Amino acid sequence: MRPRQSFKGYAVKRKLIFYTASLFIIAMMIGLLMLITTSSMYRGGVQVYDNLLQHLSMVPQACPAPPTSAPHTPGEVAEAEGDQREVFILPDHIVLPEVNFDALHEINPNVTAWLILPDTPINYPVVQGHDNAHYLHHLFDGTRSNVGTLFVDVYNPPGFTDRNTIIYGHNLQDGSMFAALTEYESQDFFDANPWVFLLTPEGNYVIKLFAGYVTDVEGDSWRLWFDDDSAFEAWITERRSRSDFVSDVEIGPSDRIVTLSTCSLAFYDARYVVAGRLMPIG
């Protein structure tokens, strides 16, 4: 005959069940609260950046083709007469907006550019602050939010004149900010999206992509200075060798590079970087 369970043992068992159930409920409530908070944060960010679109005019640009000796196919590089400057011929199917930088400057005097990757959520202003931390946690209008703002590295001079200018942005779960950059793990995505467009108060540029890959924070993808042309060219070659896609973009020692950097889930502290040659649009 099995002995009867003692009252004390029964009480301990009931307490254990009660505490386990309570912890489970608390965990569910915390998770739900975090989900609501994150969703609210994302909605707030979307609203702020959607409101900024009113400062873009979606009208065809009045950008005449450069005076060249022969016609060029849109998307090709042409050499303008006089200054021997290479320019990018904008394809007819791509219409870039006119950006009212004066209006954006009134909202945030740190505005420096507008970045567009067509057919993706990447359509945002770019700022350059006084450090590399503030805009990780603040929207363009100054609201504190972990959605953040796209921003240029504080150690780059203004005007995208460095050999390598870095633009940082978050990789968010809702697909906003720089989340689309990780799509460059696919050759097909690159083939459909080989260009990123950078609009500035001084003029419009294309970033002709040549590399995209996962790296760790200790890598030299964010290198800003080079001892000489050979060091720069070796750096470019190393990046190409790591790229998830193949690109035929040619880069010379006098060219300028823009690196777009975001987080990656590949491993702890991983980053996904996409790099391209900066070229004025003719």
ZADO-1210 file (C-alpha; in nm, 4 decimals, padded with zeros to 6 digits):
<atoms>
<atom x="00.0000" y="00.0000" z="00.0000" code="MET" pos="1"/>
<atom x="00.1460" y="00.3407" z="-00.1058" code="ARG" pos="2"/>
<atom x="00.1862" y="00.5838" z="00.1868" code="PRO" pos="3"/>
<atom x="-00.0187" y="00.9010" z="00.1785" code="ARG" pos="4"/>
<atom x="00.1655" y="01.2195" z="00.0767" code="GLN" pos="5"/>
<atom x="00.2329" y="01.4428" z="00.3744" code="SER" pos="6"/>
<atom x="00.0528" y="01.7750" z="00.4044" code="PHE" pos="7"/>
<atom x="00.3886" y="01.9556" z="00.4121" code="LYS" pos="8"/>
<atom x="00.5032" y="01.7973" z="00.0850" code="GLY" pos="9"/>
<atom x="00.1730" y="01.8826" z="-00.0795" code="TYR" pos="10"/>
<atom x="00.2004" y="02.2458" z="00.0301" code="ALA" pos="11"/>
<atom x="00.5555" y="02.2732" z="-00.1048" code="VAL" pos="12"/>
<atom x="00.4412" y="02.1318" z="-00.4370" code="LYS" pos="13"/>
<atom x="00.1559" y="02.3818" z="-00.4591" code="ARG" pos="14"/>
<atom x="00.3921" y="02.6709" z="-00.3846" code="LYS" pos="15"/>
<atom x="00.6326" y="02.5514" z="-00.6534" code="LEU" pos="16"/>
<atom x="00.3524" y="02.5362" z="-00.9102" code="ILE" pos="17"/>
<atom x="00.2303" y="02.8818" z="-00.8029" code="PHE" pos="18"/>
<atom x="00.5749" y="03.0410" z="-00.8296" code="TYR" pos="19"/>
<atom x="00.6427" y="02.8767" z="-01.1668" code="THR" pos="20"/>
<atom x="00.3118" y="02.9958" z="-01.3060" code="ALA" pos="21"/>
<atom x="00.3725" y="03.3457" z="-01.1667" code="SER" pos="22"/>
<atom x="00.7148" y="03.3677" z="-01.3247" code="LEU" pos="23"/>
<atom x="00.5712" y="03.2520" z="-01.6556" code="PHE" pos="24"/>
<atom x="00.2979" y="03.5172" z="-01.6429" code="ILE" pos="25"/>
<atom x="00.5480" y="03.7880" z="-01.5485" code="ILE" pos="26"/>
<atom x="00.7765" y="03.6853" z="-01.8352" code="ALA" pos="27"/>
<atom x="00.4826" y="03.6986" z="-02.0756" code="MET" pos="28"/>
<atom x="00.3830" y="04.0431" z="-01.9488" code="MET" pos="29"/>
<atom x="00.7405" y="04.1728" z="-01.9830" code="ILE" pos="30"/>
<atom x="00.7637" y="04.0314" z="-02.3334" code="GLY" pos="31"/>
<atom x="00.4305" y="04.1866" z="-02.4297" code="LEU" pos="32"/>
<atom x="00.5367" y="04.5206" z="-02.2831" code="LEU" pos="33"/>
<atom x="00.8650" y="04.5102" z="-02.4774" code="MET" pos="34"/>
<atom x="00.6769" y="04.4248" z="-02.7963" code="LEU" pos="35"/>
<atom x="00.4362" y="04.7152" z="-02.7449" code="ILE" pos="36"/>
<atom x="00.7241" y="04.9517" z="-02.6654" code="THR" pos="37"/>
<atom x="00.9239" y="04.8412" z="-02.9709" code="THR" pos="38"/>
<atom x="00.6208" y="04.8665" z="-03.1991" code="SER" pos="39"/>
<atom x="00.5463" y="05.2140" z="-03.0651" code="SER" pos="40"/>
<atom x="00.9086" y="05.3165" z="-03.1206" code="MET" pos="41"/>
<atom x="00.9026" y="05.1907" z="-03.4800" code="TYR" pos="42"/>
<atom x="00.5728" y="05.3709" z="-03.5492" code="ARG" pos="43"/>
<atom x="00.7156" y="05.6922" z="-03.4082" code="GLY" pos="44"/>
<atom x="01.0209" y="05.6653" z="-03.6305" code="GLY" pos="45"/>
<atom x="00.8134" y="05.5911" z="-03.9401" code="VAL" pos="46"/>
<atom x="00.5931" y="05.8933" z="-03.8702" code="GLN" pos="47"/>
<atom x="00.8886" y="06.1300" z="-03.8294" code="VAL" pos="48"/>
<atom x="01.0617" y="06.0149" z="-04.1479" code="TYR" pos="49"/>
<atom x="00.7379" y="06.0030" z="-04.3468" code="ASP" pos="50"/>
<atom x="00.6755" y="06.3646" z="-04.2477" code="ASN" pos="51"/>
<atom x="01.0161" y="06.4623" z="-04.3843" code="LEU" pos="52"/>
<atom x="00.9181" y="06.3392" z="-04.7309" code="LEU" pos="53"/>
<atom x="00.7188" y="06.6593" z="-04.7757" code="GLN" pos="54"/>
<atom x="01.0540" y="06.8308" z="-04.8289" code="HIS" pos="55"/>
<atom x="01.1205" y="06.6194" z="-05.1387" code="LEU" pos="56"/>
<atom x="00.9752" y="06.7203" z="-05.4743" code="SER" pos="57"/>
<atom x="00.9305" y="06.4240" z="-05.7051" code="MET" pos="58"/>
<atom x="00.9870" y="06.6048" z="-06.0326" code="VAL" pos="59"/>
<atom x="01.2355" y="06.5248" z="-06.3095" code="PRO" pos="60"/>
<atom x="01.5752" y="06.6757" z="-06.2475" code="GLN" pos="61"/>
<atom x="01.6939" y="06.9466" z="-06.4844" code="ALA" pos="62"/>
<atom x="02.0348" y="06.7829" z="-06.5263" code="CYS" pos="63"/>
<atom x="02.1637" y="06.8182" z="-06.8829" code="PRO" pos="64"/>
<atom x="02.3925" y="06.5501" z="-07.0167" code="ALA" pos="65"/>
<atom x="02.7603" y="06.6431" z="-07.0070" code="PRO" pos="66"/>
<atom x="02.9126" y="06.7788" z="-07.3266" code="PRO" pos="67"/>
<atom x="03.0829" y="06.4708" z="-07.4658" code="THR" pos="68"/>
<atom x="03.2059" y="06.3876" z="-07.8094" code="SER" pos="69"/>
<atom x="02.9670" y="06.0949" z="-07.8449" code="ALA" pos="70"/>
<atom x="02.6318" y="05.9947" z="-07.6935" code="PRO" pos="71"/>
<atom x="02.6340" y="05.7575" z="-07.3981" code="HIS" pos="72"/>
<atom x="02.3960" y="05.4935" z="-07.2738" code="THR" pos="73"/>
<atom x="02.2205" y="05.5809" z="-06.9443" code="PRO" pos="74"/>
<atom x="02.3986" y="05.4205" z="-06.6534" code="GLY" pos="75"/>
<atom x="02.7349" y="05.4474" z="-06.8221" code="GLU" pos="76"/>
<atom x="03.0183" y="05.6747" z="-06.7199" code="VAL" pos="77"/>
<atom x="03.0958" y="05.9707" z="-06.9443" code="ALA" pos="78"/>
<atom x="03.3935" y="06.2037" z="-06.9395" code="GLU" pos="79"/>
<atom x="03.2969" y="06.5692" z="-06.9545" code="ALA" pos="80"/>
<atom x="03.5024" y="06.8000" z="-07.1705" code="GLU" pos="81"/>
<atom x="03.7169" y="07.0672" z="-07.0101" code="GLY" pos="82"/>
<atom x="03.7740" y="06.9301" z="-06.6600" code="ASP" pos="83"/>
<atom x="03.8129" y="06.5629" z="-06.7602" code="GLN" pos="84"/>
<atom x="03.5605" y="06.4788" z="-06.4892" code="ARG" pos="85"/>
<atom x="03.3832" y="06.1445" z="-06.5065" code="GLU" pos="86"/>
<atom x="03.0104" y="06.1684" z="-06.4492" code="VAL" pos="87"/>
<atom x="02.7298" y="05.9151" z="-06.4245" code="PHE" pos="88"/>
<atom x="02.4495" y="05.9291" z="-06.6829" code="ILE" pos="89"/>
<atom x="02.1219" y="05.8809" z="-06.4960" code="LEU" pos="90"/>
<atom x="01.8940" y="05.6193" z="-06.6573" code="PRO" pos="91"/>
<atom x="01.5578" y="05.7508" z="-06.7784" code="ASP" pos="92"/>
<atom x="01.3612" y="05.5188" z="-06.5502" code="HIS" pos="93"/>
<atom x="01.5186" y="05.6673" z="-06.2367" code="ILE" pos="94"/>
<atom x="01.3783" y="06.0021" z="-06.1249" code="VAL" pos="95"/>
<atom x="01.5549" y="06.1596" z="-05.8300" code="LEU" pos="96"/>
<atom x="01.3713" y="06.4079" z="-05.6093" code="PRO" pos="97"/>
<atom x="01.4712" y="06.7641" z="-05.5459" code="GLU" pos="98"/>
<atom x="01.5506" y="06.7996" z="-05.1758" code="VAL" pos="99"/>
<atom x="01.4671" y="07.1194" z="-04.9877" code="ASN" pos="100"/>
<atom x="01.7796" y="07.1252" z="-04.7730" code="PHE" pos="101"/>
<atom x="01.6939" y="07.4711" z="-04.6383" code="ASP" pos="102"/>
<atom x="01.3763" y="07.3314" z="-04.4805" code="ALA" pos="103"/>
<atom x="01.5603" y="07.0262" z="-04.3473" code="LEU" pos="104"/>
<atom x="01.8337" y="07.2509" z="-04.2040" code="HIS" pos="105"/>
<atom x="01.5709" y="07.4386" z="-04.0033" code="GLU" pos="106"/>
<atom x="01.4662" y="07.1082" z="-03.8440" code="ILE" pos="107"/>
<atom x="01.8208" y="06.9808" z="-03.7943" code="ASN" pos="108"/>
<atom x="02.1274" y="07.1924" z="-03.8824" code="PRO" pos="109"/>
<atom x="02.3389" y="06.8718" z="-03.8909" code="ASN" pos="110"/>
<atom x="02.1778" y="06.7542" z="-04.2156" code="VAL" pos="111"/>
<atom x="02.4376" y="06.6793" z="-04.4821" code="THR" pos="112"/>
<atom x="02.2671" y="06.4623" z="-04.7464" code="ALA" pos="113"/>
<atom x="01.9716" y="06.2457" z="-04.8467" code="TRP" pos="114"/>
<atom x="02.0294" y="05.8774" z="-04.9290" code="LEU" pos="115"/>
<atom x="01.8096" y="05.6678" z="-05.1603" code="ILE" pos="116"/>
<atom x="01.8237" y="05.3002" z="-05.2540" code="LEU" pos="117"/>
<atom x="01.5331" y="05.2709" z="-05.5018" code="PRO" pos="118"/>
<atom x="01.2613" y="05.0129" z="-05.4385" code="ASP" pos="119"/>
<atom x="01.3659" y="04.9674" z="-05.0737" code="THR" pos="120"/>
<atom x="01.2776" y="05.1511" z="-04.7494" code="PRO" pos="121"/>
<atom x="01.6151" y="05.3348" z="-04.7655" code="ILE" pos="122"/>
<atom x="01.4990" y="05.6899" z="-04.8366" code="ASN" pos="123"/>
<atom x="01.6307" y="05.8999" z="-04.5489" code="TYR" pos="124"/>
<atom x="01.8196" y="06.2141" z="-04.4551" code="PRO" pos="125"/>
<atom x="02.1815" y="06.1821" z="-04.3473" code="VAL" pos="126"/>
<atom x="02.3376" y="06.3884" z="-04.0698" code="VAL" pos="127"/>
<atom x="02.6825" y="06.4394" z="-03.9219" code="GLN" pos="128"/>
<atom x="02.6914" y="06.5071" z="-03.5493" code="GLY" pos="129"/>
<atom x="02.9554" y="06.5869" z="-03.2914" code="HIS" pos="130"/>
<atom x="03.0163" y="06.2204" z="-03.2020" code="ASP" pos="131"/>
<atom x="02.9326" y="05.8705" z="-03.3236" code="ASN" pos="132"/>
<atom x="02.6828" y="05.7970" z="-03.0466" code="ALA" pos="133"/>
<atom x="02.4101" y="06.0629" z="-03.0396" code="HIS" pos="134"/>
<atom x="02.2302" y="05.9639" z="-03.3596" code="TYR" pos="135"/>
<atom x="02.2232" y="05.5987" z="-03.2635" code="LEU" pos="136"/>
<atom x="01.9468" y="05.6960" z="-03.0206" code="HIS" pos="137"/>
<atom x="01.7876" y="06.0087" z="-03.1695" code="HIS" pos="138"/>
<atom x="01.5633" y="06.0708" z="-03.4678" code="LEU" pos="139"/>
<atom x="01.6256" y="06.3470" z="-03.7191" code="PHE" pos="140"/>
<atom x="01.3949" y="06.5850" z="-03.5306" code="ASP" pos="141"/>
<atom x="01.5773" y="06.5274" z="-03.2008" code="GLY" pos="142"/>
<atom x="01.3297" y="06.2804" z="-03.0515" code="THR" pos="143"/>
<atom x="01.5029" y="06.0153" z="-02.8423" code="ARG" pos="144"/>
<atom x="01.4491" y="05.6792" z="-03.0102" code="SER" pos="145"/>
<atom x="01.6567" y="05.3696" z="-03.0795" code="ASN" pos="146"/>
<atom x="01.5447" y="05.3916" z="-03.4423" code="VAL" pos="147"/>
<atom x="01.8135" y="05.6566" z="-03.4777" code="GLY" pos="148"/>
<atom x="01.9231" y="05.8495" z="-03.7849" code="THR" pos="149"/>
<atom x="02.1641" y="05.7729" z="-04.0676" code="LEU" pos="150"/>
<atom x="02.4863" y="05.9568" z="-03.9867" code="PHE" pos="151"/>
<atom x="02.8338" y="06.0196" z="-04.1253" code="VAL" pos="152"/>
<atom x="03.1367" y="05.9274" z="-03.9158" code="ASP" pos="153"/>
<atom x="03.2425" y="06.2253" z="-03.7060" code="VAL" pos="154"/>
<atom x="03.6039" y="06.1855" z="-03.8223" code="TYR" pos="155"/>
<atom x="03.5149" y="06.2365" z="-04.1890" code="ASN" pos="156"/>
<atom x="03.5399" y="06.5944" z="-04.3149" code="PRO" pos="157"/>
<atom x="03.2184" y="06.7491" z="-04.4519" code="PRO" pos="158"/>
<atom x="03.1301" y="06.7145" z="-04.8158" code="GLY" pos="159"/>
<atom x="03.2193" y="06.3460" z="-04.8784" code="PHE" pos="160"/>
<atom x="03.5736" y="06.4431" z="-04.9765" code="THR" pos="161"/>
<atom x="03.7587" y="06.1631" z="-04.7943" code="ASP" pos="162"/>
<atom x="03.8889" y="05.8558" z="-04.9699" code="ARG" pos="163"/>
<atom x="03.6426" y="05.6600" z="-04.7539" code="ASN" pos="164"/>
<atom x="03.3352" y="05.8246" z="-04.6025" code="THR" pos="165"/>
<atom x="03.1291" y="05.6067" z="-04.3675" code="ILE" pos="166"/>
<atom x="02.7527" y="05.6279" z="-04.3161" code="ILE" pos="167"/>
<atom x="02.6076" y="05.4303" z="-04.0244" code="TYR" pos="168"/>
<atom x="02.2497" y="05.3122" z="-03.9734" code="GLY" pos="169"/>
<atom x="02.0551" y="05.0571" z="-03.7693" code="HIS" pos="170"/>
<atom x="01.9352" y="04.7210" z="-03.9004" code="ASN" pos="171"/>
<atom x="01.5801" y="04.7191" z="-03.7607" code="LEU" pos="172"/>
<atom x="01.3403" y="04.4270" z="-03.7384" code="GLN" pos="173"/>
<atom x="01.0663" y="04.6124" z="-03.9263" code="ASP" pos="174"/>
<atom x="01.2938" y="04.6445" z="-04.2297" code="GLY" pos="175"/>
<atom x="01.3530" y="05.0173" z="-04.1916" code="SER" pos="176"/>
<atom x="01.6743" y="05.2235" z="-04.1837" code="MET" pos="177"/>
<atom x="01.9682" y="05.0135" z="-04.3164" code="PHE" pos="178"/>
<atom x="01.8029" y="04.6700" z="-04.2868" code="ALA" pos="179"/>
<atom x="01.7888" y="04.6333" z="-04.6676" code="ALA" pos="180"/>
<atom x="02.1693" y="04.6404" z="-04.6933" code="LEU" pos="181"/>
<atom x="02.1922" y="04.2766" z="-04.5847" code="THR" pos="182"/>
<atom x="02.0043" y="04.1846" z="-04.9037" code="GLU" pos="183"/>
<atom x="02.3357" y="04.2364" z="-05.0838" code="TYR" pos="184"/>
<atom x="02.4316" y="03.8892" z="-04.9686" code="GLU" pos="185"/>
<atom x="02.2531" y="03.7898" z="-05.2909" code="SER" pos="186"/>
<atom x="02.4053" y="03.8449" z="-05.6353" code="GLN" pos="187"/>
<atom x="02.0533" y="03.8779" z="-05.7751" code="ASP" pos="188"/>
<atom x="01.9774" y="04.1648" z="-05.5389" code="PHE" pos="189"/>
<atom x="02.2960" y="04.3438" z="-05.6423" code="PHE" pos="190"/>
<atom x="02.2210" y="04.2914" z="-06.0121" code="ASP" pos="191"/>
<atom x="01.8825" y="04.4596" z="-05.9594" code="ALA" pos="192"/>
<atom x="02.0195" y="04.7311" z="-05.7278" code="ASN" pos="193"/>
<atom x="02.3772" y="04.8230" z="-05.8241" code="PRO" pos="194"/>
<atom x="02.3437" y="05.1928" z="-05.7399" code="TRP" pos="195"/>
<atom x="02.2690" y="05.3994" z="-05.4306" code="VAL" pos="196"/>
<atom x="02.1973" y="05.7699" z="-05.4751" code="PHE" pos="197"/>
<atom x="02.3366" y="06.0428" z="-05.2524" code="LEU" pos="198"/>
<atom x="02.1776" y="06.3867" z="-05.2829" code="LEU" pos="199"/>
<atom x="02.3612" y="06.6800" z="-05.1240" code="THR" pos="200"/>
<atom x="02.3194" y="07.0589" z="-05.1188" code="PRO" pos="201"/>
<atom x="02.6218" y="07.0836" z="-05.3496" code="GLU" pos="202"/>
<atom x="02.5063" y="06.8249" z="-05.6033" code="GLY" pos="203"/>
<atom x="02.3826" y="06.4730" z="-05.6647" code="ASN" pos="204"/>
<atom x="02.5946" y="06.1580" z="-05.6691" code="TYR" pos="205"/>
<atom x="02.5677" y="05.7893" z="-05.7403" code="VAL" pos="206"/>
<atom x="02.7418" y="05.5294" z="-05.5249" code="ILE" pos="207"/>
<atom x="02.8388" y="05.2530" z="-05.7684" code="LYS" pos="208"/>
<atom x="02.8662" y="04.9480" z="-05.5461" code="LEU" pos="209"/>
<atom x="03.1632" y="04.7144" z="-05.5708" code="PHE" pos="210"/>
<atom x="03.1559" y="04.5104" z="-05.2457" code="ALA" pos="211"/>
<atom x="02.9262" y="04.3899" z="-04.9686" code="GLY" pos="212"/>
<atom x="03.0150" y="04.1478" z="-04.6908" code="TYR" pos="213"/>
<atom x="02.9898" y="04.0517" z="-04.3238" code="VAL" pos="214"/>
<atom x="03.2741" y="04.1556" z="-04.0968" code="THR" pos="215"/>
<atom x="03.3529" y="04.2089" z="-03.7302" code="ASP" pos="216"/>
<atom x="03.4051" y="04.5391" z="-03.5517" code="VAL" pos="217"/>
<atom x="03.7813" y="04.4828" z="-03.5390" code="GLU" pos="218"/>
<atom x="03.8129" y="04.4817" z="-03.9198" code="GLY" pos="219"/>
<atom x="03.9494" y="04.7683" z="-04.1277" code="ASP" pos="220"/>
<atom x="03.6338" y="04.8265" z="-04.3319" code="SER" pos="221"/>
<atom x="03.6006" y="05.1641" z="-04.1599" code="TRP" pos="222"/>
<atom x="03.9525" y="05.2779" z="-04.2402" code="ARG" pos="223"/>
<atom x="03.9687" y="05.6515" z="-04.3114" code="LEU" pos="224"/>
<atom x="04.3345" y="05.7188" z="-04.3883" code="TRP" pos="225"/>
<atom x="04.5861" y="05.5533" z="-04.6181" code="PHE" pos="226"/>
<atom x="04.9620" y="05.5998" z="-04.6352" code="ASP" pos="227"/>
<atom x="04.9712" y="05.6034" z="-05.0137" code="ASP" pos="228"/>
<atom x="04.7924" y="05.4938" z="-05.3317" code="ASP" pos="229"/>
<atom x="04.9250" y="05.1399" z="-05.3021" code="SER" pos="230"/>
<atom x="04.7729" y="05.0979" z="-04.9559" code="ALA" pos="231"/>
<atom x="04.4403" y="05.2297" z="-05.0856" code="PHE" pos="232"/>
<atom x="04.4408" y="04.9970" z="-05.3857" code="GLU" pos="233"/>
<atom x="04.5301" y="04.6963" z="-05.1671" code="ALA" pos="234"/>
<atom x="04.2420" y="04.7842" z="-04.9369" code="TRP" pos="235"/>
<atom x="04.0016" y="04.7963" z="-05.2322" code="ILE" pos="236"/>
<atom x="04.1267" y="04.4606" z="-05.3621" code="THR" pos="237"/>
<atom x="04.0826" y="04.2972" z="-05.0220" code="GLU" pos="238"/>
<atom x="03.7256" y="04.4203" z="-04.9993" code="ARG" pos="239"/>
<atom x="03.6417" y="04.2866" z="-05.3428" code="ARG" pos="240"/>
<atom x="03.7803" y="03.9462" z="-05.2447" code="SER" pos="241"/>
<atom x="03.5380" y="03.9277" z="-04.9519" code="ARG" pos="242"/>
<atom x="03.2306" y="04.0491" z="-05.1373" code="SER" pos="243"/>
<atom x="02.9107" y="03.8437" z="-05.1566" code="ASP" pos="244"/>
<atom x="02.8504" y="03.9759" z="-05.5069" code="PHE" pos="245"/>
<atom x="03.0673" y="04.0374" z="-05.8116" code="VAL" pos="246"/>
<atom x="03.0849" y="04.3909" z="-05.9513" code="SER" pos="247"/>
<atom x="03.2768" y="04.5320" z="-06.2474" code="ASP" pos="248"/>
<atom x="03.3013" y="04.8861" z="-06.1062" code="VAL" pos="249"/>
<atom x="03.6457" y="05.0273" z="-06.1754" code="GLU" pos="250"/>
<atom x="03.8213" y="05.2230" z="-05.8998" code="ILE" pos="251"/>
<atom x="04.1288" y="05.4384" z="-05.9377" code="GLY" pos="252"/>
<atom x="04.3625" y="05.5856" z="-05.6760" code="PRO" pos="253"/>
<atom x="04.1938" y="05.9267" z="-05.6935" code="SER" pos="254"/>
<atom x="03.8382" y="05.7956" z="-05.6514" code="ASP" pos="255"/>
<atom x="03.6263" y="05.8448" z="-05.3430" code="ARG" pos="256"/>
<atom x="03.4521" y="05.5591" z="-05.1610" code="ILE" pos="257"/>
<atom x="03.1351" y="05.5613" z="-04.9501" code="VAL" pos="258"/>
<atom x="03.0865" y="05.2750" z="-04.7029" code="THR" pos="259"/>
<atom x="02.7383" y="05.2003" z="-04.5688" code="LEU" pos="260"/>
<atom x="02.7553" y="05.0138" z="-04.2366" code="SER" pos="261"/>
<atom x="02.4896" y="04.8333" z="-04.0326" code="THR" pos="262"/>
<atom x="02.4549" y="04.5483" z="-03.7835" code="CYS" pos="263"/>
<atom x="02.4348" y="04.1823" z="-03.8840" code="SER" pos="264"/>
<atom x="02.2976" y="03.8765" z="-03.7054" code="LEU" pos="265"/>
<atom x="02.5700" y="03.6534" z="-03.8518" code="ALA" pos="266"/>
<atom x="02.7536" y="03.6427" z="-03.5180" code="PHE" pos="267"/>
<atom x="02.8086" y="03.8511" z="-03.2064" code="TYR" pos="268"/>
<atom x="02.9108" y="04.2087" z="-03.2919" code="ASP" pos="269"/>
<atom x="02.8904" y="04.1353" z="-03.6636" code="ALA" pos="270"/>
<atom x="02.8464" y="04.4145" z="-03.9170" code="ARG" pos="271"/>
<atom x="02.7359" y="04.4177" z="-04.2788" code="TYR" pos="272"/>
<atom x="02.9088" y="04.6766" z="-04.4947" code="VAL" pos="273"/>
<atom x="02.8388" y="04.7809" z="-04.8514" code="VAL" pos="274"/>
<atom x="03.0907" y="04.9972" z="-05.0352" code="ALA" pos="275"/>
<atom x="03.0856" y="05.1869" z="-05.3621" code="GLY" pos="276"/>
<atom x="03.2598" y="05.4471" z="-05.5725" code="ARG" pos="277"/>
<atom x="03.1169" y="05.7979" z="-05.5375" code="LEU" pos="278"/>
<atom x="03.0581" y="05.9701" z="-05.8700" code="MET" pos="279"/>
<atom x="02.8740" y="06.2925" z="-05.9644" code="PRO" pos="280"/>
<atom x="02.5603" y="06.2603" z="-06.1726" code="ILE" pos="281"/>
<atom x="02.5701" y="06.4417" z="-06.5051" code="GLY" pos="282"/>
</atoms>
